[in-house]
Amino acid sequence: MVRRIVYIVLCFMLVSCYNVADKPCIYPELPAPNTTIATLKSRIVGTHAHVIEDDVVVVGRVISSDAEENYYRSMVVDDGTAAVEVMMGISPLAANYHEGLVVALRLKGCYVAYQRGVAVVGTKAPDYESYEVGYLASREAVDRVVVRGSDVEVQSPRRVAIAELTKGDCGRLVRIDGLHVVASTSIDTLAGETLYDARWRGYALFKDVAGDSIALYTRDYARFAEESIPLDEVSLSGIVEWGKYDGGAECYQLKMRYAKDCTRY
């Protein structure tokens, strides 16, 4: 009987240790930053990823969220000068790396490059992949790079007009007002569908009162992917990117984090 009780206690301890170890530790005092994300971005030259060989530490706040799965296995961190996307390789993230959380990124040994106009850090992607930076491969790899703080302060998006966007805004959280949808890849015009049938999934194109355009891409797996796109004027918030609209011309894009990033204007 005693041996059985000891066995049960040991099993409980092993399960408890696993559950605790599976969550990242919280550090009230983070490593001190020794550079800014803007400076880190200025060191990216060309289109190929390169390894960060010195002890680069940046500190910022999480501005993305994977709670509704439009972001998947990555998070975006902004330190007030610029933003960087971390290829986390684990999911879900919202519970442990929630929006507004302060984190330190220890980037020595990471690879960095631009993807979709955004500075991205992670591992070197395999040669057969079309992108340069890959995902951190494990919880241990993530914990070597990302140090989770305790302070939370959700960041408000910066209001901006489409015409004011620059490549330096890529990765940053903005809000654009007075937009209306003019096209969507979610509809089948040959089947007689119109914008009244448009859903968030795929690409959508929005215009403002000045006639300037911005694209928006939504993953098919996002929880709001099958929700209808409002046809009246809206405000859109999201992370700025630069890329091709449905494989065609390049343009600025927004990546919403959740459905409430779209509001009636």
C-alpha positions as CSV (number, residue, x, y, z in Angstrom):
1,M,0.0,0.0,0.0
2,V,2.8,2.4,0.9
3,R,4.6,1.6,-2.3
4,R,1.4,2.4,-4.3
5,I,1.1,5.8,-2.5
6,V,4.7,6.6,-3.3
7,Y,4.2,5.7,-6.9
8,I,1.1,7.9,-7.2
9,V,2.9,10.8,-5.5
10,L,5.9,10.5,-7.9
11,C,3.6,10.4,-10.9
12,F,1.8,13.5,-9.7
13,M,5.2,15.3,-9.2
14,L,6.3,14.4,-12.7
15,V,3.1,15.7,-14.3
16,S,3.3,18.9,-12.2
17,C,6.9,19.5,-13.2
18,Y,6.0,19.0,-16.9
19,N,3.1,21.4,-16.7
20,V,5.2,24.1,-15.0
21,A,8.1,23.6,-17.3
22,D,5.8,23.9,-20.3
23,K,5.1,27.5,-19.5
24,P,7.8,30.2,-19.8
25,C,9.1,31.8,-16.6
26,I,8.2,35.4,-15.8
27,Y,11.0,37.7,-15.0
28,P,10.1,41.0,-13.3
29,E,13.5,42.4,-14.2
30,L,14.4,41.9,-17.9
31,P,17.8,42.0,-19.5
32,A,18.7,45.6,-20.3
33,P,18.4,46.5,-24.0
34,N,21.7,47.4,-25.7
35,T,20.1,48.5,-29.1
36,T,16.8,49.4,-30.7
37,I,14.8,47.5,-33.2
38,A,15.2,50.4,-35.6
39,T,19.0,50.0,-35.4
40,L,18.7,46.2,-35.8
41,K,16.6,46.8,-39.0
42,S,19.3,49.2,-40.4
43,R,21.8,46.4,-40.3
44,I,19.7,44.2,-42.7
45,V,21.4,44.4,-46.1
46,G,20.0,42.8,-49.2
47,T,17.4,40.0,-49.4
48,H,19.2,37.1,-47.8
49,A,19.1,36.2,-44.1
50,H,22.3,36.7,-42.0
51,V,23.1,35.6,-38.5
52,I,23.4,38.0,-35.6
53,E,26.8,37.3,-34.2
54,D,27.0,39.8,-31.3
55,D,25.0,40.0,-28.1
56,V,22.0,42.0,-29.3
57,V,19.2,42.6,-26.8
58,V,16.1,44.5,-27.6
59,V,13.1,45.1,-25.3
60,G,9.5,45.9,-26.5
61,R,5.9,45.0,-26.2
62,V,3.8,42.3,-28.0
63,I,1.5,44.0,-30.5
64,S,0.1,40.9,-32.3
65,S,-2.2,38.2,-31.1
66,D,-2.9,34.6,-32.3
67,A,-6.1,34.3,-30.3
68,E,-8.2,34.2,-33.5
69,E,-5.5,32.4,-35.5
70,N,-4.8,35.0,-38.2
71,Y,-1.3,35.0,-36.7
72,Y,0.1,31.6,-36.3
73,R,3.3,30.6,-34.5
74,S,4.8,34.1,-34.6
75,M,4.5,37.3,-32.6
76,V,5.3,40.9,-33.4
77,V,7.3,43.1,-30.9
78,D,7.5,46.9,-31.0
79,D,10.0,48.9,-28.9
80,G,8.7,52.3,-29.9
81,T,11.3,52.8,-32.7
82,A,10.3,49.9,-35.0
83,A,8.9,46.3,-34.9
84,V,10.2,42.8,-35.4
85,E,8.4,39.5,-36.0
86,V,9.6,36.5,-34.0
87,M,9.1,33.1,-35.6
88,M,8.1,31.3,-32.5
89,G,7.5,27.8,-33.8
90,I,5.0,27.1,-31.0
91,S,1.3,27.7,-30.6
92,P,-1.0,28.9,-29.1
93,L,0.8,32.1,-27.9
94,A,-2.0,34.3,-26.6
95,A,-2.0,32.9,-23.1
96,N,1.7,33.2,-22.4
97,Y,2.7,36.0,-24.7
98,H,-0.4,38.1,-24.7
99,E,-0.9,41.5,-26.3
100,G,0.8,44.3,-24.4
101,L,3.3,42.1,-22.6
102,V,6.8,43.4,-22.2
103,V,9.5,41.0,-23.5
104,A,13.2,41.0,-24.0
105,L,14.7,39.4,-27.2
106,R,18.2,37.9,-26.9
107,L,19.1,37.7,-30.6
108,K,22.6,36.4,-30.7
109,G,22.7,33.4,-33.0
110,C,19.3,34.2,-34.6
111,Y,18.9,34.9,-38.3
112,V,17.3,38.1,-39.5
113,A,15.8,39.2,-42.8
114,Y,12.9,41.0,-44.4
115,Q,9.8,39.0,-45.2
116,R,6.7,40.7,-46.5
117,G,8.5,44.0,-45.7
118,V,8.7,43.1,-42.0
119,A,12.0,42.4,-40.1
120,V,11.8,38.8,-39.1
121,V,14.0,36.8,-36.7
122,G,14.3,33.1,-36.1
123,T,16.4,30.3,-37.4
124,K,17.9,29.8,-40.9
125,A,15.1,28.3,-43.1
126,P,15.9,25.1,-45.0
127,D,17.2,25.6,-48.5
128,Y,14.0,24.1,-50.0
129,E,11.8,26.8,-48.4
130,S,10.9,30.0,-50.3
131,Y,11.5,32.2,-47.2
132,E,14.8,33.0,-45.5
133,V,14.0,32.8,-41.8
134,G,12.5,29.7,-40.2
135,Y,10.8,28.9,-36.9
136,L,12.5,28.5,-33.6
137,A,12.4,24.7,-33.3
138,S,11.3,24.0,-29.7
139,R,10.3,25.5,-26.4
140,E,13.9,25.5,-25.3
141,A,14.9,27.4,-28.4
142,V,12.1,30.0,-27.8
143,D,13.2,30.4,-24.2
144,R,16.8,31.1,-25.2
145,V,15.6,34.0,-27.3
146,V,12.4,35.4,-25.6
147,V,12.4,36.5,-22.0
148,R,8.9,37.1,-20.7
149,G,8.4,40.1,-18.4
150,S,5.5,40.8,-16.0
151,D,4.3,44.2,-17.1
152,V,1.4,44.5,-19.5
153,E,0.3,47.7,-21.4
154,V,-1.7,47.2,-24.5
155,Q,-0.6,49.5,-27.3
156,S,-3.0,51.6,-29.2
157,P,-2.7,51.7,-33.0
158,R,-1.3,54.8,-34.6
159,R,-3.9,56.6,-36.8
160,V,-2.5,57.1,-40.3
161,A,-3.7,57.7,-43.9
162,I,-2.7,55.2,-46.6
163,A,-0.8,57.9,-48.4
164,E,1.4,58.5,-45.3
165,L,2.6,54.9,-45.0
166,T,6.3,54.2,-45.6
167,K,8.3,51.0,-45.7
168,G,9.5,51.8,-42.1
169,D,5.9,51.2,-41.0
170,C,6.1,47.6,-41.9
171,G,5.6,45.5,-38.8
172,R,3.9,48.3,-36.8
173,L,0.4,48.6,-35.6
174,V,-1.8,51.2,-37.3
175,R,-5.4,52.2,-37.8
176,I,-6.8,53.6,-41.0
177,D,-10.2,55.3,-41.1
178,G,-12.8,55.8,-43.8
179,L,-12.2,52.7,-45.8
180,H,-14.6,50.7,-48.0
181,V,-14.1,47.4,-49.7
182,V,-13.9,47.4,-53.5
183,A,-12.7,43.8,-54.3
184,S,-12.3,40.4,-52.7
185,T,-10.8,37.1,-53.8
186,S,-13.4,35.3,-51.7
187,I,-16.2,35.7,-54.2
188,D,-16.8,33.8,-57.5
189,T,-18.0,36.4,-60.0
190,L,-18.6,33.7,-62.6
191,A,-21.2,32.2,-60.2
192,G,-22.9,35.5,-59.9
193,E,-21.4,36.4,-56.5
194,T,-20.9,40.1,-55.6
195,L,-19.3,42.0,-52.8
196,Y,-22.4,41.2,-50.7
197,D,-21.1,37.7,-50.6
198,A,-17.5,38.7,-49.7
199,R,-15.9,37.0,-46.7
200,W,-12.6,37.9,-44.9
201,R,-10.7,34.8,-46.1
202,G,-8.1,35.5,-48.9
203,Y,-7.4,39.0,-50.2
204,A,-9.6,42.1,-50.0
205,L,-8.9,45.5,-51.4
206,F,-10.0,48.7,-49.6
207,K,-10.0,52.3,-50.7
208,D,-10.2,55.5,-48.8
209,V,-11.9,58.8,-49.7
210,A,-8.7,60.0,-51.5
211,G,-8.8,56.9,-53.8
212,D,-5.7,55.3,-52.3
213,S,-5.8,51.5,-51.9
214,I,-4.6,49.0,-49.3
215,A,-4.9,45.2,-49.3
216,L,-5.8,43.0,-46.5
217,Y,-5.0,39.3,-46.2
218,T,-6.8,36.8,-43.9
219,R,-5.7,33.2,-43.4
220,D,-8.4,30.6,-44.3
221,Y,-7.9,29.2,-40.8
222,A,-8.6,32.5,-39.0
223,R,-11.7,32.2,-36.8
224,F,-13.3,35.1,-38.5
225,A,-12.4,34.0,-42.1
226,E,-16.0,33.2,-43.0
227,E,-17.5,36.3,-41.5
228,S,-18.9,38.9,-44.0
229,I,-16.9,42.0,-44.9
230,P,-19.0,45.1,-44.0
231,L,-19.9,47.1,-47.1
232,D,-20.2,50.4,-45.3
233,E,-17.3,52.6,-44.2
234,V,-15.0,51.0,-41.7
235,S,-11.8,51.6,-39.8
236,L,-9.2,48.9,-40.0
237,S,-6.4,48.2,-37.5
238,G,-3.6,45.8,-38.1
239,I,0.1,45.2,-38.7
240,V,1.5,46.8,-41.8
241,E,3.1,44.6,-44.4
242,W,4.3,44.9,-48.0
243,G,3.6,42.2,-50.6
244,K,1.7,41.1,-53.7
245,Y,-2.0,41.4,-53.9
246,D,-3.2,37.9,-54.9
247,G,0.1,37.2,-56.5
248,G,0.0,40.4,-58.6
249,A,1.3,43.9,-58.0
250,E,3.0,44.7,-54.7
251,C,1.3,47.1,-52.3
252,Y,0.9,47.9,-48.6
253,Q,-1.2,45.4,-46.7
254,L,-2.7,45.2,-43.3
255,K,-2.9,42.0,-41.3
256,M,-5.8,42.1,-38.8
257,R,-5.3,40.3,-35.5
258,Y,-8.9,39.6,-34.7
259,A,-12.4,40.5,-36.0
260,K,-12.7,43.6,-33.8
261,D,-9.8,45.1,-35.7
262,C,-12.6,46.1,-38.1
263,T,-15.1,48.7,-36.8
264,R,-17.8,50.8,-38.4
265,Y,-16.4,54.3,-39.1
